[in-house]
Amino acid sequence: MEVLIITTVVVLLVCAAISGLVVRGLKRQAPPAVPPAPEPGTIAPPKQAPPQEAPLAEAPPREAAPEVEAPPAEPAVVEPAIEVPEPTAGRLVRLRSRLARSQSSLGKGLLALLSRDVLDDDTWDEIEETLIAADLGVGPTQELVENLKTEVRVRGSRTPDEVRTLLRDQLIALIGADTDRSLHAVRQPDERPSVTLVVGVNGTGKTTTTGKLARVLIADGRTVLLGAADTFRAAAADQLQTWGERVGARTVRGPEGGDPASVAFDAVKQAAGDDVDAVLIDTAGRLHTKTGLMDELGKVKRVVEKQSPVHEVLLVLDATTGQNGLTQARVFAEVVDVTGIVLSKLDGTAKGGIVVQVQRELGVPVKLVGLGEGPDDLAPFDPAAFVDALLEG
């Protein structure tokens, strides 16, 4: 009996345990409870927004890396372009219009006087005055007037064309059509370069003329070396070097205030070693009233001659200075044996007669004339072209 009772209890306990497990499973599967609908006239409570995830904290801004400057590029070395100078043949003819503008008063005045119906003493006096005012000089003026009087008497009639031809022929003869005006700036038979000294006082355009002369020689196919012997002015050496670089000519220079004769000596020596045709030496623009400086110019010439003869000494004169230029010419001629004249600024207010007078005064020819500021405005002097320019106005 006891056994039966125990068995029944055990069965009941097992059934109760199974029932509890079933109820728990059903509860887990039951859908979520739906809230009852609100009664009419009532306001539904606001829906609660689902919880949002907390925003991620923003990362602090990253500092920009400091810019590293690239090292500056080294400037490219640009070689200056080598210029090709204009040919010298016929250069004075091309520049004749400039010369005519400055000299037309002389030509017009003479032609007007000689074209008068009657050439009496008063007219000839006016002709003389016109020539002297043009810096022709007393001696050359008297010579020209006498020749004109003779020709007028012989020819008789005087048409405008005949007067012009007559005056042209007499002026060319007075200037010297057969005078040797060539530059002795070619390589010598012994294969040494020619040596040219360029001299003149301050303000005549001497350094500029030296640079332009280098262009003249290079235009004619010669090689040139420049010597900057004006050591008293650094600007003069810089200017000359610039002229040389434009046409591919090297410049020998020394320290500022150095010995000019030493620079000239070195230039001639290097020119011989470099197989150059011509060396041009620009000297200081010494005032002709300073005897000591003139003596130093003579020293430059003597020092150069220890290794090579000086083949050309060109005196640069400002054509606008008239009689003052002649005073300078005399002193320079006594010191360095001038062989040729360069008349600069002949396109300005210059008077054409200076050409005749300076030649008569020194006994040396005008070889070059400057007719403007351009690099190729230095021209070999041509008497016929010059006279034509005088009479062109």
Secondary structure, DSSP 4 states (H G I P E B T S, - for coil): -HHHHHHHHHHHHHHHHHHHHHHHHHHHHSPPPPPPPPPTTPPPPPPPPPPPPPPPPPPPPPPPPPP-PPPPPPPP-PPPPPP-PPP-TTHHHHTHHHHHHHHHHHHHHHHHHHTSS---HHHHHHHHHHHHHTT--HHHHHHHHHHHHHHHHHH----HHHHHHHHHHHHHHHH-TTS------S--TTSPPEEEEEE--TTS-HHHHHHHHHHHHHHTT--EEEEE--TT-HHHHHHHHHHHHHHT-EEEE--TT--HHHHHHHHHHHHHHTT-SEEEEEPP---TT-HHHHHHHHHHHHHHTTTS---EEEEEEETTSTHHHHHHHHHHHHHH---EEEEE-TTSS--TTHHHHHHHHHS--EEEEE-SSSTT-EEE--HHHHHHHHHH-
